[in-house]
Amino acid sequence: MYLDQAKKQEIFSKYGKTATDTGSPESQIALFSYRISHLTEHLKKNHKDYKTARSLTELVGKRRALLNYLYDRDINRYRAIIKALGLRR
């Protein structure tokens, strides 16, 4: 599978406060971004996979909601995660 436990630990330790920090908005946004990039590559090869396209749309919406939450709560953390992941607003 593309997202095993070791890869999750790597993402959480890089973007979370600690290696076991799985609930912070930054770590969740980073995990969603990784999954979004994987699904985007899949859809480039399998453009008729409508179920995956819908899942991708839902995942982008979840990430957007977390980014909006972070924007409202702490603008500096929002700007840091946007810059670290290379996202555009």
C-alpha positions in Angstrom: 0.0 0.0 0.0 1.2 3.5 -0.7 0.6 4.8 2.8 2.1 2.5 5.4 2.7 3.1 9.1 6.3 4.2 8.6 5.3 6.9 6.0 2.6 8.2 8.4 5.2 8.4 11.2 7.6 10.3 8.9 4.8 12.8 8.0 3.7 13.3 11.6 7.2 13.7 12.9 8.1 16.3 10.2 5.0 18.5 10.4 3.5 17.7 13.9 4.8 18.9 17.2 6.1 15.4 18.1 6.3 12.1 16.3 3.1 10.9 17.9 1.2 14.1 17.3 -1.5 12.9 14.9 -4.3 15.4 15.8 -2.8 18.8 15.2 -4.1 20.6 12.1 -0.6 20.8 10.6 0.0 17.1 10.7 -3.5 16.4 9.3 -3.1 18.9 6.5 0.3 17.3 5.6 -1.2 13.8 5.6 -4.1 15.0 3.4 -1.7 16.7 1.0 0.3 13.5 0.6 -2.9 11.5 -0.1 -4.1 14.2 -2.5 -0.9 14.0 -4.5 -1.1 10.2 -4.7 -4.7 10.3 -5.8 -3.9 12.9 -8.4 -1.2 10.7 -9.9 -3.6 7.8 -10.0 -6.3 9.8 -11.8 -3.8 10.9 -14.4 -3.5 7.2 -15.4 -7.1 6.2 -14.7 -9.2 9.1 -15.7 -12.5 7.1 -15.7 -12.1 6.1 -12.0 -15.0 8.2 -10.8 -15.0 6.9 -7.2 -11.4 8.0 -6.7 -12.2 11.4 -8.3 -15.0 11.9 -5.8 -12.7 10.8 -2.9 -10.2 13.3 -4.1 -12.8 16.1 -4.1 -13.8 15.2 -0.6 -10.2 15.1 0.6 -9.5 18.5 -0.9 -12.6 19.9 0.9 -11.4 18.4 4.2 -8.0 20.0 3.8 -9.5 23.3 2.9 -11.7 23.2 6.0 -8.6 22.5 8.2 -6.7 25.3 6.5 -9.6 27.7 7.1 -9.7 26.6 10.8 -6.0 27.3 11.1 -6.3 30.6 9.3 -8.9 31.7 11.9 -7.0 30.5 14.9 -3.4 31.3 14.2 -2.3 33.0 11.0 1.4 32.4 11.6 0.9 28.6 11.8 -1.2 28.8 8.7 1.5 30.7 6.8 4.1 28.2 8.0 2.3 25.1 6.8 1.4 26.7 3.5 5.0 27.5 2.9 6.3 24.1 4.1 3.9 22.2 1.8 4.1 24.6 -1.1 0.4 25.1 -1.3 -1.3 28.1 -2.9 -4.2 29.9 -1.5 
